[in-house]
Amino acid sequence: MALGVLLVTLCAANAPAAVATTDVDVQQLHLPRSYLRYLPSMLDGARLMAADEQCAQFLAGDLNIDQSTLSHPVFRYQCRDPNGATYRWYIDGDTLEVIDNTRPNGRISFADLAAQYEHERELARQLAAERQAKIDALQRERQEVAEQRQAEQLAREQLEAERQEQARRQRLWQECQTQLAKQTADMIEREWLTLTQPEAEVTETRLRFSVDFNALNLNGVELKYRAYCDAQNPVEPQTPNEAPVNLNGEDGEQLTIEIHPRALVQSTSSSTTSVMSASEPMSVSTSSSSQR
């Protein structure tokens, strides 16, 4: 055996440069002298094992004496896997197939072994893709649920804001009726033409109701009037620490009432400024604080 090892070493020294550049050092291979003619096959088997993806480091190769004959050698190789564990392969010296009793035929070729590895990798990729697809679907579902909840919350807030605004307009309309009744109590045969809450004229700063009514003067001549009930729109808070103005119904809201002859209103342009600035003896202006 020692002589065989020595001969392998001498052969390695005289081997071509291409052999020396492989991942397998010939000096890692040990053969008895009587089997030296199988050194090229042994080296091929060692290279096949070293190229296997599980082999992180090729360690050694020798002859499996118990299973070998001079006409049919069986090589034994050792490798270290990526986890640092050592494992062995037995390779038929004639066919260069891995001898494995767990296989149906007791052996498998390196090509079939590589195909098996690729199949296992493909299965792993498919499983990973399926897991990722499930994770993505779950994330999308959670995102949709969160967006749905946010939309429902915004809808509730919008409905509440609309409810508060409708309540505000109804309250202001009632206050407008009350104040108009007081301001026109001394008019003769007063007749209200606007009997239900009219559509409000809304701007960024003001809410306005228009009310038409008739009355008689001291000479019995019919007079036609249009009253305007104006309220300042609530102001949203500009900063988180700034309290909202007239938003929660806790503070008073200024209501201004002005009365003008309808003929004057209808003869002027649609400009609110022209109507509000008209100087007319029959105009009446009053302000009241309407508690929310």
Secondary structure, 3 states (H helix, E strand, C coil): CHHHHHHHHHHHHCCCHHHHCCCCCHHHECCCHHHHHHHHHHHHHHHHHHHCCCCCEEEEEEECHHHCECCECEEEEEEECCCCCEEEEEEECCCCCEECCCCCCCEECHHHHHHHHHHHHHHHHHHHHHHHHHHHHHHHHHHHHHHHHHHHHHHHHHHHHHHHHHHHHHHHHHHHHHHHHHHCCCCEEEEECCCCCCCCEECCCEEEEEEEEEEECCCCCEEEEEEEEEEECCECCCCCCCCCECCCCCCEEEEEEEEEEHHHHHHCCCCHHHHHCCCCCCCEEEEEEEEC
